[in-house]
């Protein structure tokens, strides 16, 4: 179910336990049941309705906040999700206690980086963004110090390794004399900073401005908004 993008693994277990999953029209209640690759898997209306209530939040994370659990007394980015920090220039739903249930970051953004961070209750969104086979683009503006040769720029685009594993091809180009634009299709820990170190650059500022087709836009730093119904990452 997760591989087909129907829901997350955690949600699949919940739906099966509730009797909301059908394989070729037969209700399934046993966790871990194997099916044929061409089997038709459908959800009960109750599951579809529940999925429709699960929200995704876009946060403009400032420096000094961690993406996940608190670390070394640094607060989690989720602590910024309050009624007073909601950005609602065009109206939209208001924040409710139910929106915090199961809300988790779909990806990371380093404590010393700013920009677009996604938090979601929807396992389908999480899989899109951080699943092992995810290829959703993430775009960054990166200020750097140091000299970068043409060979170094070519290596940033493709040819570097981190932790003994080759990186996927990236798109890296100069925007001005001290700022690079990175577009990645993966998210290794502190990837951009480590990539820059390998070619002799030091990152002095990093901001994520896009994930897939969703852009940071004019969302003020430290504020958040709900993903709109007309928006999608892919």
N, C-alpha and C positions, 0 to 999 in steps of 0.2 A: 504493500500500500504506500509506504514511504517512497519507494523507488518510482512509483507511477505518479507521484506528486499529489496523491489523494489527501494525505495528511501526514503528520509526523509519526515516528514510531511510538512515542508516548501517547499521542492521540489515538493511534490504531489500537493499542492495548485497551484504552478506555472504551472505545466504541465497540470492540469485540465483547468486552465484559458486559456491556449494556445490551448486547444483542442487536446492534445497529449495523452490522456488516453482513452482506450477502455475497456468496460466491456462486455464480451461475444460478442465481435465484434462491439458493439455499442459505438460511440463516446460520451464521457461524458463531459459536460461543467458546471455542477452544483456542487459547493463545498458542501461537507457534505453529498453527496448522499450515502445511505446505499445499500449494496449489500449482496447477499447470501454468506455464508462461502465458498461454492464451486465454486463461480463465477470465470471465467477466466479473469484476468486483464493483459492487454498488453500495451506497450508504442509504440508511433509512432517512426519511424526512427529518427526524429529530436531530440527526447528526449534522445534516446540511444547515438546519436552522441554528444550531449551536455554533458552527463555523462562521456563520454570517454575523454573529455578535462579537467575534473576536477582533480586537482592534490592533492597529499598528501605529506606532508613534515615531515621529521624526523630531530629533532633538539636535539643536546646535550646541554641541558640547564645548565648554571653555577649557582652557588649560587648568590642571589641578584636580580634575575629576577622573576617576578610573571607570572603565566601561562596565565592569562586573562587580564583584564583591569588594568591600572596603579593603584597602591595603595601606599599611603603615600610617594609619590615621587620615588617609586621603579619602574623601567621601565618594560614594558611587554616583555615577551620572543619573541614575534613577531617582535620586533624592531631589533632582531639579524638576521632576514631574509634579507640579502643583497647580491648583486652580489659578493662582496669581501669575504664574509664568506661562500660561497657555496663550498662544498666538492665534487670534481668531479675527482677522481683518474682514473676513466674509461670512462670519457666523460659524455654523457647524455645531457638532455635538459638544456638550460640556463634559468635563472630567467627572467620573463617578467612581466610587469605591470598587465596583466590579471590574473596572479597567486595569486594576493592579493584579488581579488574580492570574497567575501564570505569566506575567509580563517579564520578559527577559531580553537582554541585548542579542541581536542577530549579527554578531561580529564584534570586533574590538576597535578601539581608537585609543592610542597611547595617552598616558597622563599628560604628556607635554605636547600633545597635538590637539587641534581644534577641528570643528566642522561637523559634518552630518553623521549622526549615530542613529541607528534604527533599533527600536525596542518593540517587541511584538508578542501578542498572545497566540498568534496563528502559526502553527507548525509548518504550514505550507510555505509561508513567507520565510521562516527560518531556514528551511531546506533550500529554497531558491538562493539564499544569500551565503549560507555557510556549509551547505552540504558538500560532501567529498567531490561530487561531480559538478559543483557550481562553477559557471564561467561568466557570471554577471560582472560587468566592468565597474571598477571603482576609480574615480578621478580625483587627483590631488594637485594642489599648488604647493611647491616646495622651494623654500628659500635656502640657498647654500652658500658656503664659503669655500674657496679653493679654486684650483685650476683643473679644467676638464678637457682632455684631448678628444679628438675625433674618435680615436680608438675607444676611449673610456665611454663616450656617449653610445657607441655601437654596442659595447658590453652591457650597458644599462638596458638597452632594448632587447638584447638576447645574448646569452653566453655566460651569465653568472650562476654560481651555485651558493646555496646556503645550507649549512648542516649536512653537506655531502649530497644534496639533492638539487638537480638542475631546476632553475626557475622557468616558469612559462614565459613565452615571449611577451614583452611589454611594449608600450608606446611612450617614449620619453623624448621631450624636445625642449629647447630653450624658449622661454617667453620673453625674457629680457636678460640683462647682464648678470643678475643674481637669482633668477627664479626659473625653475624647471616645472614642466607639466608632466605628471606621471599618470598613465592609465594602466591599471593592473587587472588581471583576472584571477587573482589568488590573494591570500592574506596571511602570509607568514608573520610570526611575531617580530615587530619592529623592522619589517621588511625593507621599507624605503630607506630608513636610516642606515641599515646594515649594507644595503646595496651601494649607497653613496660612499660609505667608508671604504668599500672595496676598490673604488676608483679614485680615492683621494679627496673626497668632498666631505664637508661637515654640514649637517642640516641645522639651520638656525630657526626654521619655522616650517610647520606642516599643517595644511588645512585640506580636509576632504570636502569636495564641493558637489559630488555626484555619486550615486549608486544606481547602476543600470540607467533607467529612463527617469529616475527621480532626482531632482536637483535641490541643492540647499536654498538657492534663490535668496530672497530677502528675509528669511527667517532670522530674527535677531539672536545674537549669542546669548546663551543661557535660557532661551525660550524653546518651546516645542509646539507641535501641532499634530493632529491626526492625519494619517494618510487618507487622501480623498478617494471617493469611489471611482473617479475617473483617472486615477493614477495607478500605475503598476511598475514593478521593477524590470519586468521582461516584456 
